[in-house]
Amino acid sequence: MKFRQLRALVARNCKIFFRDKGVFFPSLLAPLILLFLFIAFLGNVYRDSIRSVVAGFPIPNGLVESIAGGWLVSSLIAVSAVAIAFTAATVMVQDRALGRADDFAVAPVSPGILALAYFLSTFLVTALICFVALAAGFVYLAVVGWHLSVWDVAASLLDTLLLVLFGTALASLVCNFVHSQGGVTAIEATVSAAYGFLCGAYMPFGNLAPWLRDVLMLLPGSYGTGLLHLHLMGGAIDAVTGEGVPEALAAALKKGFDCTLECFGAEVPIGVCYLVLILAIALLLAVYIGIQVFRGRRKRREMRRNAGNL
């Protein structure tokens, strides 16, 4: 019974989002447009930075393009996984703003099922858009120079999945306190503008002051972004050693582009990056569902009390 309710609610939430073409199509096209803008306006910046690190070694242009492309694609996915989640979470806010949440409060559906349905529908919509963007990124990397192994592809798919879960949990929790469409739009604009800098998607942490880098490494999104950087750039950076670049210089290139992360002077192992991201997802989801259940039960008590006073 609960599973059927959950499936019906998830399908209903997804249909509401996809039915609004003014929201769905811009959300789908936004990562692709952002990828084009990254390539057109930021590509040369990262290419020049890479060439400056390996100055004196004859690195093929295709290899430089592949490293820069890996950075651009990984940064795009890291930002989109959070920004798109806030857009997809508008269904929950719309239900609250239009009074549909009050209808659900008197329906024979538990608050926990309602909360989970909103979370899953937001996750499915965000995952669809982000994996389309990742597929476009793979096409771009195949054109400029493919240096990804099967493991790199599988790991980048896992990284994207975890970042989508993180973005969905964060958006669900934040939007739980928003009661208008305008509020969601304002938060989405703020997240889109600021999150890329906070998670290391727009600027490598190596370019920041050490104290600021350590502060930003306290944010779970930084670890997900670093994992994407590693798996979409690491193979191309490793390939520079075949062009005569010393391994120490290749390691410095990885560090400079956040393929290896440091927190308070210590290198963070890959397993710890995954652990931090998974724990953050679990914590955000637990807090979100807890708030939704508490609010739903309080709403039902108030409605029963009001009905008894009539």
HELIX and SHEET records of a PDB file:
HELIX    1   1 LYS A    2  ARG A   19  1                                  18    
HELIX    2   2 LYS A   21  LEU A   37  1                                  17    
HELIX    3   3 PHE A   38  LEU A   42  3                                   5    
HELIX    4   4 GLY A   43  VAL A   53  1                                  11    
HELIX    5   5 ASN A   61  ALA A   88  1                                  28    
HELIX    6   6 THR A   90  ALA A   97  1                                   8    
HELIX    7   7 ARG A  100  VAL A  106  1                                   7    
HELIX    8   8 PRO A  111  VAL A  144  1                                  34    
HELIX    9   9 VAL A  150  CYS A  175  1                                  26    
HELIX   10  10 GLN A  181  LEU A  198  1                                  18    
HELIX   11  11 PHE A  205  ASN A  207  5                                   3    
HELIX   12  12 PRO A  210  LEU A  216  1                                   7    
HELIX   13  13 PRO A  220  ALA A  239  1                                  20    
HELIX   14  14 VAL A  240  GLU A  243  5                                   4    
HELIX   15  15 GLU A  247  GLY A  256  1                                  10    
HELIX   16  16 ILE A  270  ASN A  309  1                                  40    
SHEET    1   A 2 LEU A 261  CYS A 263  0                                        
SHEET    2   A 2 ALA A 266  VAL A 268 -1                                        
END                                                                             
